[in-house]
């Protein structure tokens, strides 16, 4: 029996089972892809990659390092959080996902800051019980350049109900 075809079929499936949790964004339009070529927008999007990956990796220190000291968040729990609260929520595992995907529908400059808007699809990390369902949210993020790098300074996220 030639097992090579069987191995070729099963290997991708086996690799997908061992794939680490991931975070990614993609442009929602050609305008966003073009905007991402601006060095400032590209730098802010790189910071988005890092903060989303920190939420997936369960790394609250890396997550908090990307938050501006005066961060204000209108969060998906219908409340307002400031930097300390957001960092504590991350440390408590409340901002913890097995997958974090974004579709950026708008990327633009506002003075020296970068404004990003779009949809994010997150899968909370499983606790006890059934596997969590994907959560779809609309978001608006405002990123500010500081000497230490880009920091999230304002955020709004609203859950989109799904049937």
Number of C-alpha atoms within 10 A of each C-alpha: 3 6 8 9 8 9 11 10 11 11 11 10 11 11 10 9 9 8 9 12 15 17 23 15 17 12 18 17 13 10 13 19 17 11 18 19 11 13 10 20 21 16 18 25 20 14 18 23 18 18 23 25 23 24 28 25 19 20 17 22 12 16 22 22 18 21 23 19 14 12 19 20 22 17 17 15 10 12 8 14 17 18 19 15 14 22 20 14 15 20 18 12 15 15 21 25 24 20 21 23 18 24 20 21 18 18 26 18 15 11 8 11 20 22 20 23 21 18 21 22 18 22 19 21 20 13 8 7 6 7 11 15 11 16 15 19 18 17 22 18 19 21 30 21 17 11 6 8 13 23 24 27 21 20 20 18 21 17 17 14 8 7 3
